[in-house]
Amino acid sequence: MRRRTLLGALAAAGAIPLLARSAAPGASPWRDPLDVGATPSPLAAKGALFGLARSAARIVAVGQRGHVVFSDDAGATWQQATVPVSSDLVAVSFPNVDASRAIGWAVGHDGVILRSVDGGRTWTRQLDGRTLGELLVAHYEKSGDAKWLAEAKRFAAQGAENPFLDVCFLDAQTGWVVGAFGLVLRTHDGGVHWEPMLHATDNPKALHLYAVARVGNDVFIVGEQGLALRLDGDRFVALTLPYAGTLFGVTGNERAVVAYGLRGNVVRSSDGGGTWASVATDVTVGLTAATLDERGRIVLVSQAGHVLVSGDDGASFASAKVERPLPAAAVVDAGAGTLVVAGPRGVATLHLS
């Protein structure tokens, strides 16, 4: 089994920074980023940002050195949130259902899971890499599964080295986080307790898991080497895809599931992941993020600034003309024909026709 290497593919695609432990800026002597809150900066919205989500009308972006910024005017202006760590953050999720619109989670390097109850304005820590190993070991000691106990002990020996790469919550209680080397955790109580799912995931090579998302009525995970998984009861089961390269994300609607990744590759299923077909994009760089716009169209963005739009549930994509292409790690619809894009140059707005 491969252990503890850099996530080179994702970093090369510009989706996240190289996955070494992040260092707090200006710290001398060095202090662990888990012990240093994010530094207030007037330039936080211009720094590297890697995840975006909507909290009702608010847009929240997360990124390098624990920076979280939020906008209440569709990306025109941004404010910085209060964050208890300076670890790099790479993904954020707000379920936006019922009374939980202000409740969200963010994940990133150093095994960090953060929670907000005020729409991303302030954050608290729920888990980090220091305690992740203990959680894994305790769970598999209790289960008596010797194979997974040995794996849990290997994670524990690495401390806070392993990152979480994505997070998805269905509501204020039920959610999953995924990450490097096959990390999968779930919660049924809003993150008060997290349960490992390494044993319940069809990922024998411990491949990196880059994205988890609800599409229609199903939950999917995608990752390295064309790995795609669908939640079936209490287990993530493997799906067969026509593409064996890295997938960075999965999106879609109740009619189709679309996964996308390296070298412009897109695959699509119209039967809930049972069968898949490749979709031409005429793009040869990594597709790094997706959103549904206000018209229900599927929008994909790339590391080089491409914006691809599908009005037929992902059966075909056309390039949208944008005035200023921006390398993208995340995208979210802001309404009124506007997208907010986040990436190595911070956050910016784009207008779709």
Secondary structure as UniProt FT lines:
FT   HELIX           8..12
FT   TURN            13..14
FT   TURN            25..26
FT   HELIX           33..35
FT   TURN            42..43
FT   HELIX           44..46
FT   STRAND          49..55
FT   TURN            56..57
FT   STRAND          58..63
FT   HELIX           64..66
FT   STRAND          68..71
FT   TURN            74..75
FT   STRAND          79..80
FT   STRAND          89..93
FT   TURN            98..99
FT   TURN            101..102
FT   STRAND          104..108
FT   HELIX           109..111
FT   STRAND          112..116
FT   TURN            119..120
FT   STRAND          124..127
FT   HELIX           129..143
FT   HELIX           146..157
FT   TURN            158..160
FT   STRAND          164..169
FT   STRAND          175..179
FT   HELIX           180..182
FT   STRAND          184..187
FT   TURN            190..191
FT   STRAND          195..196
FT   HELIX           198..200
FT   TURN            204..205
FT   STRAND          209..215
FT   TURN            216..217
FT   STRAND          218..223
FT   HELIX           224..226
FT   STRAND          228..232
FT   TURN            233..234
FT   STRAND          235..238
FT   STRAND          247..252
FT   STRAND          257..261
FT   HELIX           262..264
FT   STRAND          266..269
FT   TURN            272..273
FT   STRAND          277..279
FT   STRAND          287..292
FT   TURN            294..295
FT   STRAND          298..302
FT   TURN            303..304
FT   STRAND          307..310
FT   TURN            313..314
FT   STRAND          318..319
FT   STRAND          330..335
FT   TURN            336..337
FT   STRAND          338..343
FT   TURN            344..345
FT   STRAND          346..351
//
